[in-house]
Amino acid sequence: MADIKAKSTTTPTSNLFGKENYMWILAGLAVMVLGIILMSGGKSEDPNVFRDSDVYSTTRITIAPILILLGLGIEVFAIFRKPKA
């Protein structure tokens, strides 16, 4: 039987993401971090008193989750965006 050797070919590797993709990734992370900060809020002055207006505020219940989902959407866009050649 003949000895078959595999030819090793080297192809130039290119980056998976371009510079703009990385900028979009950082923007998405910043939006998500902002949403997490808004969701965490501040601490209560008196731990023995429960104020539902602090816990169930519009910022914590509506705006912060929307920002987190928006940040995740930006991340998906950044991953699937084709870098310019």
PyMOL commands that place a pseudoatom at each C-alpha (Angstrom):
pseudoatom trace, name=CA, resn=MET, resi=1, chain=A, elem=C, hetatm=0, pos=[0.000, 0.000, 0.000]
pseudoatom trace, name=CA, resn=ALA, resi=2, chain=A, elem=C, hetatm=0, pos=[1.139, 3.481, -0.721]
pseudoatom trace, name=CA, resn=ASP, resi=3, chain=A, elem=C, hetatm=0, pos=[2.027, 5.741, 2.159]
pseudoatom trace, name=CA, resn=ILE, resi=4, chain=A, elem=C, hetatm=0, pos=[-0.341, 8.695, 2.005]
pseudoatom trace, name=CA, resn=LYS, resi=5, chain=A, elem=C, hetatm=0, pos=[0.759, 11.867, 3.717]
pseudoatom trace, name=CA, resn=ALA, resi=6, chain=A, elem=C, hetatm=0, pos=[-1.648, 14.674, 4.427]
pseudoatom trace, name=CA, resn=LYS, resi=7, chain=A, elem=C, hetatm=0, pos=[-0.576, 17.989, 3.073]
pseudoatom trace, name=CA, resn=SER, resi=8, chain=A, elem=C, hetatm=0, pos=[-0.585, 20.684, 5.673]
pseudoatom trace, name=CA, resn=THR, resi=9, chain=A, elem=C, hetatm=0, pos=[-1.814, 23.919, 4.285]
pseudoatom trace, name=CA, resn=THR, resi=10, chain=A, elem=C, hetatm=0, pos=[-1.632, 27.093, 6.243]
pseudoatom trace, name=CA, resn=THR, resi=11, chain=A, elem=C, hetatm=0, pos=[-4.241, 29.708, 5.725]
pseudoatom trace, name=CA, resn=PRO, resi=12, chain=A, elem=C, hetatm=0, pos=[-3.984, 33.200, 7.099]
pseudoatom trace, name=CA, resn=THR, resi=13, chain=A, elem=C, hetatm=0, pos=[-6.242, 33.604, 10.096]
pseudoatom trace, name=CA, resn=SER, resi=14, chain=A, elem=C, hetatm=0, pos=[-8.354, 36.666, 10.449]
pseudoatom trace, name=CA, resn=ASN, resi=15, chain=A, elem=C, hetatm=0, pos=[-10.009, 38.014, 13.545]
pseudoatom trace, name=CA, resn=LEU, resi=16, chain=A, elem=C, hetatm=0, pos=[-13.512, 36.774, 14.123]
pseudoatom trace, name=CA, resn=PHE, resi=17, chain=A, elem=C, hetatm=0, pos=[-14.695, 40.246, 15.081]
pseudoatom trace, name=CA, resn=GLY, resi=18, chain=A, elem=C, hetatm=0, pos=[-13.716, 43.637, 13.770]
pseudoatom trace, name=CA, resn=LYS, resi=19, chain=A, elem=C, hetatm=0, pos=[-13.110, 46.801, 15.741]
pseudoatom trace, name=CA, resn=GLU, resi=20, chain=A, elem=C, hetatm=0, pos=[-16.731, 47.917, 15.344]
pseudoatom trace, name=CA, resn=ASN, resi=21, chain=A, elem=C, hetatm=0, pos=[-17.952, 44.579, 16.705]
pseudoatom trace, name=CA, resn=TYR, resi=22, chain=A, elem=C, hetatm=0, pos=[-15.901, 45.066, 19.843]
pseudoatom trace, name=CA, resn=MET, resi=23, chain=A, elem=C, hetatm=0, pos=[-17.275, 48.590, 20.229]
pseudoatom trace, name=CA, resn=TRP, resi=24, chain=A, elem=C, hetatm=0, pos=[-20.835, 47.223, 20.016]
pseudoatom trace, name=CA, resn=ILE, resi=25, chain=A, elem=C, hetatm=0, pos=[-19.960, 44.527, 22.564]
pseudoatom trace, name=CA, resn=LEU, resi=26, chain=A, elem=C, hetatm=0, pos=[-18.650, 47.150, 24.996]
pseudoatom trace, name=CA, resn=ALA, resi=27, chain=A, elem=C, hetatm=0, pos=[-21.741, 49.303, 24.432]
pseudoatom trace, name=CA, resn=GLY, resi=28, chain=A, elem=C, hetatm=0, pos=[-23.996, 46.330, 25.187]
pseudoatom trace, name=CA, resn=LEU, resi=29, chain=A, elem=C, hetatm=0, pos=[-22.069, 45.555, 28.358]
pseudoatom trace, name=CA, resn=ALA, resi=30, chain=A, elem=C, hetatm=0, pos=[-22.335, 49.182, 29.468]
pseudoatom trace, name=CA, resn=VAL, resi=31, chain=A, elem=C, hetatm=0, pos=[-26.113, 49.177, 28.950]
pseudoatom trace, name=CA, resn=MET, resi=32, chain=A, elem=C, hetatm=0, pos=[-26.453, 45.930, 30.923]
pseudoatom trace, name=CA, resn=VAL, resi=33, chain=A, elem=C, hetatm=0, pos=[-24.308, 47.247, 33.773]
pseudoatom trace, name=CA, resn=LEU, resi=34, chain=A, elem=C, hetatm=0, pos=[-26.439, 50.396, 33.899]
pseudoatom trace, name=CA, resn=GLY, resi=35, chain=A, elem=C, hetatm=0, pos=[-29.564, 48.235, 34.118]
pseudoatom trace, name=CA, resn=ILE, resi=36, chain=A, elem=C, hetatm=0, pos=[-28.093, 46.160, 36.940]
pseudoatom trace, name=CA, resn=ILE, resi=37, chain=A, elem=C, hetatm=0, pos=[-27.087, 49.291, 38.858]
pseudoatom trace, name=CA, resn=LEU, resi=38, chain=A, elem=C, hetatm=0, pos=[-30.576, 50.746, 38.459]
pseudoatom trace, name=CA, resn=MET, resi=39, chain=A, elem=C, hetatm=0, pos=[-32.140, 47.482, 39.573]
pseudoatom trace, name=CA, resn=SER, resi=40, chain=A, elem=C, hetatm=0, pos=[-30.023, 47.249, 42.711]
pseudoatom trace, name=CA, resn=GLY, resi=41, chain=A, elem=C, hetatm=0, pos=[-30.967, 50.732, 43.927]
pseudoatom trace, name=CA, resn=GLY, resi=42, chain=A, elem=C, hetatm=0, pos=[-29.992, 52.021, 47.320]
pseudoatom trace, name=CA, resn=LYS, resi=43, chain=A, elem=C, hetatm=0, pos=[-30.246, 50.659, 50.813]
pseudoatom trace, name=CA, resn=SER, resi=44, chain=A, elem=C, hetatm=0, pos=[-32.981, 51.396, 53.279]
pseudoatom trace, name=CA, resn=GLU, resi=45, chain=A, elem=C, hetatm=0, pos=[-32.278, 53.900, 56.016]
pseudoatom trace, name=CA, resn=ASP, resi=46, chain=A, elem=C, hetatm=0, pos=[-34.100, 51.798, 58.605]
pseudoatom trace, name=CA, resn=PRO, resi=47, chain=A, elem=C, hetatm=0, pos=[-33.922, 48.012, 58.088]
pseudoatom trace, name=CA, resn=ASN, resi=48, chain=A, elem=C, hetatm=0, pos=[-36.969, 47.488, 60.303]
pseudoatom trace, name=CA, resn=VAL, resi=49, chain=A, elem=C, hetatm=0, pos=[-39.254, 49.536, 58.034]
pseudoatom trace, name=CA, resn=PHE, resi=50, chain=A, elem=C, hetatm=0, pos=[-40.464, 48.163, 54.692]
pseudoatom trace, name=CA, resn=ARG, resi=51, chain=A, elem=C, hetatm=0, pos=[-41.226, 50.815, 52.101]
pseudoatom trace, name=CA, resn=ASP, resi=52, chain=A, elem=C, hetatm=0, pos=[-42.835, 49.290, 49.049]
pseudoatom trace, name=CA, resn=SER, resi=53, chain=A, elem=C, hetatm=0, pos=[-42.343, 52.492, 47.062]
pseudoatom trace, name=CA, resn=ASP, resi=54, chain=A, elem=C, hetatm=0, pos=[-38.578, 51.814, 47.061]
pseudoatom trace, name=CA, resn=VAL, resi=55, chain=A, elem=C, hetatm=0, pos=[-38.813, 48.143, 46.141]
pseudoatom trace, name=CA, resn=TYR, resi=56, chain=A, elem=C, hetatm=0, pos=[-41.601, 48.423, 43.579]
pseudoatom trace, name=CA, resn=SER, resi=57, chain=A, elem=C, hetatm=0, pos=[-40.511, 51.636, 41.913]
pseudoatom trace, name=CA, resn=THR, resi=58, chain=A, elem=C, hetatm=0, pos=[-40.821, 52.119, 38.150]
pseudoatom trace, name=CA, resn=THR, resi=59, chain=A, elem=C, hetatm=0, pos=[-37.057, 52.230, 37.807]
pseudoatom trace, name=CA, resn=ARG, resi=60, chain=A, elem=C, hetatm=0, pos=[-36.498, 48.823, 39.397]
pseudoatom trace, name=CA, resn=ILE, resi=61, chain=A, elem=C, hetatm=0, pos=[-39.518, 47.042, 37.934]
pseudoatom trace, name=CA, resn=THR, resi=62, chain=A, elem=C, hetatm=0, pos=[-39.678, 48.457, 34.405]
pseudoatom trace, name=CA, resn=ILE, resi=63, chain=A, elem=C, hetatm=0, pos=[-36.710, 50.513, 33.265]
pseudoatom trace, name=CA, resn=ALA, resi=64, chain=A, elem=C, hetatm=0, pos=[-33.869, 48.332, 34.598]
pseudoatom trace, name=CA, resn=PRO, resi=65, chain=A, elem=C, hetatm=0, pos=[-35.114, 45.047, 33.043]
pseudoatom trace, name=CA, resn=ILE, resi=66, chain=A, elem=C, hetatm=0, pos=[-35.721, 46.823, 29.725]
pseudoatom trace, name=CA, resn=LEU, resi=67, chain=A, elem=C, hetatm=0, pos=[-32.131, 48.110, 29.778]
pseudoatom trace, name=CA, resn=ILE, resi=68, chain=A, elem=C, hetatm=0, pos=[-30.796, 44.628, 30.518]
pseudoatom trace, name=CA, resn=LEU, resi=69, chain=A, elem=C, hetatm=0, pos=[-32.786, 43.112, 27.647]
pseudoatom trace, name=CA, resn=LEU, resi=70, chain=A, elem=C, hetatm=0, pos=[-31.696, 45.949, 25.368]
pseudoatom trace, name=CA, resn=GLY, resi=71, chain=A, elem=C, hetatm=0, pos=[-28.067, 45.257, 26.311]
pseudoatom trace, name=CA, resn=LEU, resi=72, chain=A, elem=C, hetatm=0, pos=[-28.522, 41.576, 25.497]
pseudoatom trace, name=CA, resn=GLY, resi=73, chain=A, elem=C, hetatm=0, pos=[-30.019, 42.538, 22.146]
pseudoatom trace, name=CA, resn=ILE, resi=74, chain=A, elem=C, hetatm=0, pos=[-27.019, 44.746, 21.416]
pseudoatom trace, name=CA, resn=GLU, resi=75, chain=A, elem=C, hetatm=0, pos=[-24.722, 41.825, 22.275]
pseudoatom trace, name=CA, resn=VAL, resi=76, chain=A, elem=C, hetatm=0, pos=[-26.551, 39.540, 19.836]
pseudoatom trace, name=CA, resn=PHE, resi=77, chain=A, elem=C, hetatm=0, pos=[-26.320, 42.234, 17.164]
pseudoatom trace, name=CA, resn=ALA, resi=78, chain=A, elem=C, hetatm=0, pos=[-22.594, 42.655, 17.845]
pseudoatom trace, name=CA, resn=ILE, resi=79, chain=A, elem=C, hetatm=0, pos=[-21.952, 38.926, 17.534]
pseudoatom trace, name=CA, resn=PHE, resi=80, chain=A, elem=C, hetatm=0, pos=[-23.907, 38.447, 14.315]
pseudoatom trace, name=CA, resn=ARG, resi=81, chain=A, elem=C, hetatm=0, pos=[-22.753, 41.645, 12.630]
pseudoatom trace, name=CA, resn=LYS, resi=82, chain=A, elem=C, hetatm=0, pos=[-20.412, 40.877, 9.791]
pseudoatom trace, name=CA, resn=PRO, resi=83, chain=A, elem=C, hetatm=0, pos=[-17.164, 42.859, 10.056]
pseudoatom trace, name=CA, resn=LYS, resi=84, chain=A, elem=C, hetatm=0, pos=[-16.279, 45.074, 7.140]
pseudoatom trace, name=CA, resn=ALA, resi=85, chain=A, elem=C, hetatm=0, pos=[-13.443, 43.784, 4.996]
for i in range(1, 85): cmd.bond("trace and resi %d" % i, "trace and resi %d" % (i + 1))
show_as sticks, trace
zoom trace
